[in-house]
Amino acid sequence: MKNYNLPDTTGKFGIYGGRFVPETLIPALYELETTYNDLKNDPDFINEYNQLQREYNGRPTPLTYADRLTKYYGKAKIYLKREDLCHTGAHKLNNAIGQILIAKRLGKQRIIAETGAGQHGVATATMCAKFGIKCVVYMGELDIERQKPNVFRMKLLGAEVIPVTSGSKTLKDATNEAIRDWVTNVRDTHYIIGSVVGPHPYPMLVRDFQSIIGKETKEQILSIEKRLPDYIVACVGGGSNAIGIFYPFINDENVKLIGVEAAGYGLNTNKHCATLSLGSPGIFQGMLTYLLQDENGQVSEVHSISAGLDYPGVGPEHSFLKDQSRVQYFSITDEEALKAAYLTTKLEGILPALESAHAIAYLEKFIQQTSKDEIIVINLSGRGDKDLSTYMENFKEDYK
Amino acid sequence: MSFIHNYIDTINKKNRKALSIFLTAGFPDKNNFIELAKSVLDAGADILELGIPFSDPLADGPIIQTSSTIALKNNTTTKDVLKYAEQLANYSEKPIILMGYANPINHYNKNNFFKDASSAGVKGIIVPDVPLEEYDYFFDCDIYNLDVILLVTPTSTNDRIKLIDHKSKGFVYCVSVTGTTGIKDSFGEDTYNNLKRTYSVIEKNKMLIGFGISKSEDIKNFAPYCDGVIVGSKIIKTILDNNKLDNTVRIINEFSEACNF
């Protein structure tokens, strides 16, 4: 795709995106868009952002050659983009840094966020602690139960974690509650959305902050291999880490982009969250996008072993890229993700987040079609410390 | 001029503010819903707003969310809501308005939805997650003479209110406070100042105030700044707390009385 330049001025990626929110929020969305458009050309803002990325977040993150994983499969060379080495353990801080600086310029006294796996909640709470701003994080009751270490970290960082008991008690419902809070407190509150979802300008804003992953990857692979990769693979829930690494490569047509969704117990069950594989266009949480919904347009309850992928929608830019066939989207079951996580840990000494394990697991599906002179980059979006209890509960002897 | 606009105007000329009552369709149960809705109309509601239940109602607080969840557990579909609307339109001359979120309407097929709603006798439609920015996308097909009622809120600037007034038909739904639907104990001075400002900007349409209204006193206080009021959560809460029709009818009687001047 040459000269890719979306969203358009109405916040749309083709038909997807937009601003499907109550009227109360519209002025705040315009204010956010205008402020961001001004700041992205403001040298002071850019310097502060770059300094925080470098000296606080630890960027650039390495591009690690996965030597033993490559030997194990005996096909294309495998590289891992190490977002797990970002401060707080995932790519989420890339966006939280950018948005906290915008919130500061907007003069907002209070930050709210939603979180699934807790990584975005921790990233937001971290930036709020650093800047001394009040932080409230909405989190589904089920996710609170399965992500206890991150809940404790958020509290330690001074954030108030509000359990959400409605619906499926996961990320979807936490997002609803965060939006309701924002509708109520919009005058003094900035909502730091954690993925490339929601009303315009959020999908654009979050993508831009996350695209640092792809920019670095491009420089690093050109430096190491003197050429672009053949494949880039990333997991997709809302899709922020995926769009972050894909975006700078969209115009490079020879680079195949692969997004991996969570198939949960399998696509033939109703326990999955493979939105792009099995969903249909719908209007949800401020955007027109692919959505898992029933025959009456009610949003489906979804499942993934990974709290960060457990979401019935997806970023609208992914919906557009799917329809254009620029990105291919596939899915991986809970079981396949677990196996990939154990394999990566054993061979590379890296315990991936359950989300990232879905991307790694996709190697099994396609690496045999590759050749030894090809290059695969997998975005390792986060580390697996937060998922230790899930890994312990699900460990089987034959994984050894 | 729209039916709803003329209807409210007639009421206003009789020194009365219009009373619109919101009910979630299919709540508290499907079989007795029509009986409940007819009682609400008979008790003094001038307009009936039927909510299409949705799994993720962003503009609603816990009370209406709960009623939506119960209606969905009762398997209330968009088709059921249209059937209710038809029965109620046959029962009463009073306008029936549908309130629904964008996705169930979009999923039904917008064009078919507007056609079926109009055939059922529905007079107007409110879609709270379709603001001015998405109006042209969402209402891009034949809307079969339905009035599209848009919302203004305390964050809407005067310029936006003018645009919304221009695009709305029937009336403009003025949200009293920033926030979701619910019951408010009291309203501050800033609310009244804002309502006064909004009412002075709206020229083309009638203006009804909603969100938070739970007492006759609220209606009396808002009366100088509107042509009518909308009450939802208080009625739903009354049904949730004590599912007796008598209580609901009594409260609507009181609210209806408060609308007379």
Interface residues (C-beta under 8 A of the other chain):
Chain A: T10 G18 R19 F20 V21 P22 E23 T24 L25 I26 P27 A28 S166 G167 K172 N176 I179 R180 V183 T184 N185 V186 R187 G282 I283 F284 Q285 G286 L291 Q293 N296 G297 Q298 V299
Chain B: F54 S55 D56 L58 A59 G61 Q65 T69 L72 T77 T78 Y101 A102 N103 P104 I105 N106 H107 Y108 P128 D129 V130 P131 L132 E133 E134 Y137 L150 L151 V152 T153 P154 T155 S156 T157 R160 I164 V175 T178 G179 T180
